[in-house]
Amino acid sequence: MSRKIKDTDLTRRDFVKTVGLAGLAVAAAGVPAALAAPEPPAAAAQPAAMPRRKLGKTGVDVSILCLGGMFDTINNQLLLRQALKWGVTYWDTAESYGNGLSEEGMGRFFSRNPEARKEIFLVTKLQTKGGKLTERLNKALQRLQTDHVDLFFIHSLTDINEMTPALKAWAAEMKKAGKIKFFGFSTHTNMADCLAGAAKLDWIDAVMMTYNFRVMNDPKMQAAVDACAKAGVGLVAMKTQAGGPGTPKGPGTAKAEMVDRFLKRGFTDKQAKLKAVWETPQIASLCSQMPNLTILSSNVAAARDQVKLAGEESDSLGRYALETEADYCAGCGNLCQAALGGVVPVNEVMRSLMYHRYYGEPELARLTFGALPSEVRQRLAEVDFSPAEQACPQGLAIASLMRQAKELLA
Ligand code: SF4
């Protein structure tokens, strides 16, 4: 019978499946005894340093793993400390994460550990909706208990035209006031177009975008990434596990083959997905929500071990991507929205469903869904989604998923 790991409901086999052998080594090197494996591999004695890469024209060397702050940072102060200890020195938060509570948790950490603030490359974000950016940035800085952020992102850009001359002037003013060092945006909609546009704007320092093993081989995305790299725009990947909005299915043939293949090499399929992203040299860092020490140790191990995917392993990920294509929303919202005359931001609804089903975060899913205009939420049961389904390159069952979103998240 498998021995249960104390304080968790994971068996040792499940835990290895989650963090991989390398993750066990990292866990044993620094997490509380309750999570440490009894016989760590010898490599645990001398863990490798966290690799760093230059973030475009900012010139800053950031850790290749970024702590995504979309979780309860107030009650996870130990996790923040452990991330810093393991070299995860790029932290990302936003006003909208827990309605400011994520920023507040990081602020409490800086208040208790003032020296830590100097080591952290700190990023926060604001959506333009709601205006009053300066007032809201000041409040964010208060919550973070700091006088500046290293990088500020406009949150959730869907079209590069949202980067207006007024925003350019505001960014320059905030830089001059010392409140932000660098400026850019995040995007999980029409990412390739937004990136291509950013490459043409000399005032965008960095962009964080959805980027994973599913979208990275799209020639349009590759061209946009190259253009940004050439223009010196620093790039940060997010949504790297590429989860979808549908009900998780049992393992298909490609998934079973992929999981077995990676476990034989000592890492999990989740770690392999991170490695696939790091193999793009233009990506400076990868932002991951790491709300517990299991995920943190797994991701840190993947970042540190420097083992690259072999050709057949990349192929294995590719086969899995194909097998599950119809479960993934690729964020190309301009296609389905245009087909519907712009009445429903389909990929925003898909994102809410993804948070519920793939991330297992029903509260976050409801918050994201609830942020959509009420008339949009009302329309989900009435709109004829067949033109959007015809336009969708992933072949998603949009009508059915929109109805599920309304029932699940309203
Ligand atoms: S539903 Fe289809 S067309 Fe719309 S964003 Fe998702 S993948 Fe693209």
Residues whose N, C-alpha, C, O or C-beta is under 5 A from the ligand:
A	BS01	SF4	Y328 C329 A330 G331 C332 G333 L335 C336 V346 N347 A391 C392 P393 Q394 L396
